[in-house]
Every structure is written in C-alpha cells, then in structure tokens.
Amino acid sequence: MPHQIAQKRLSRTDGHRKALLRNLATSFFKHEKIETTSTKAKEISKVVDRLITQARRGDLHSRRLVASYLTEEAVAKKLVDQIAPALKERTGGYTRIIKSRVRPGDAAELSILELVK
C-alpha cells in the first residue's frame, strides 16, 4: 500500500507525468491562463506556486533552477522579470482554479487555472 504520495499519478508513467507538468507549466506562464481537467489543474497549481516562489528570489541560481524546469527560455525570462516581481507582495496563493465546463467527448470536468494579480 503506497503511503505519503506527494502527487497524483494521472494515469501516466513517471517520465510522461514529469513532461506533462513541465509543458503545462510552460504554457501557463506563457499565456497566464490555461484550461485543463480539474485534476491536472490542481497538480499543476502546486508546481506553478513553487516556481513562482523560487523566481521571486531573483538571483542567478533561482533563474537557472526555473529555466531548468521550464521548456522555453523566453518563458523563464518572463517569469523571473515580469510575473514574479508583480507578485512580490503576496505571501502565496498565486493561482486560482475556476471550474468551467464538462468536456462533451468524455465528460471530463474542465477547469481554468489563472494567475492572481
């Protein structure tokens, strides 16, 4: 019986899940809003909050850690130079999940994950 699991498996292997989270995080910071399933939105929210907290430090090490996780260098630069300074006064809770609709094809519950400004 697995105990103390830090994240949901999302019916994927470890490598696939890691790639999915990296791509969703990159898309989120690129557009500052994404629509995905509710379960994925909850998981990506944790990752995004950690990345924003890291980027708020703004030093070279933080920039490199953020850039190593995100898949596009321009998005990492946008996070550190624009998004993180705008959220400097917040103590957490950088994202908001809003339930939006049910997808017609498979009846999956979709949510919008957006940045709180």
N, C-alpha and C positions, 0 to 999 in steps of 0.2 A: 504494500500500500504506500503510495507516494505521499510524503509529508512535506509541508512548508514549501510548496511550489511557488516560485516568485512570479510566474507569468502563465497565461493560458497557452495551450499548445496550438490552438487554431487549426487543428487537423493537418499540421504540416511537420516536416522534419525540422531539425534544428537549423540547418543552413537555409532552408526555404523560409522559415519564420524570421530569421535574422535579416535576410534580404528584403522580405516584405516590410518589416518595420523600418528599415533604412530607407526604402523607397517611399513609403508613406510619410515619413518624417521630412524627407527632402521635398516632396510635393506640398506638404503642409506649409513649410517655411517659404516655399516659392510663391504660393497663392494665398497664404494666410487663412485658408479655409478649405476643407475637403469634405466630401460626402462619402461615407463608407458604412459598413454594417456596425451596429451598436457595439458588438464585442470587440471588433478591431479598433473602434474609436476609443474605447476605454483603455485598451492596451497601448495604443499609440500616444494617448494623453500622458501616460506615465513617462514614456520615453521623451516626449517633447518637453515636459516640465523639467526633467533632468538636464536636457541640453540647454534650455534657456538659463537655468541656474548656473550651469558651467560657463556659458557665454557671457553672463553678467560680470564675471571677474575681469574679462577683457585683456588679460595678459597673453603673452605669446604661447605659453603652454596650453591655456584654455582654448585659444584659437586653433591650435593643432589638434587637440582632442576632438573638438567639434567638427573640424574638417575631415578627420579620420573616420567619423561616423557617417556623415552625410555624403551623398554620392556626387554632388556638384560643388565645385569650389566657389562659384559665384553665389550659391545659396548660403554657404557657410559664411562668406563675407557679409552678406545681407543680414544674417542672424546676428553676428557679432557687432556690426557697425550701425544697424538701424533698429532691429527688433529688440535686442537686449537692453540698450540704453533707454528705450521708451518704457520698458517695464522695470526700471531700476528701483522705483519706489514701492513696488508690490512685493509682498513677502511670500508669495506663492499663488497657486491657482491661476495660472496664465492661460488656461484653455477653458472653453465652455462647450458642453455637449448638448445639442438640441435634437430631440427625436423628430424626424422629418416625415417619413412615409414608409409604406411597405412596398418592397420591390415586387412587381407583378409576376416575374418569371418564377421565383422560388419562394415568395412570401417572406423574404428576409427583412427584418426591421432595420431601416437605414437611419443614420444619424448624421448631423452636420457637426463637425469639430471645427471651432473657430477660435481665433486668438482674442483674448480680452484686452482691450486697450483702455 
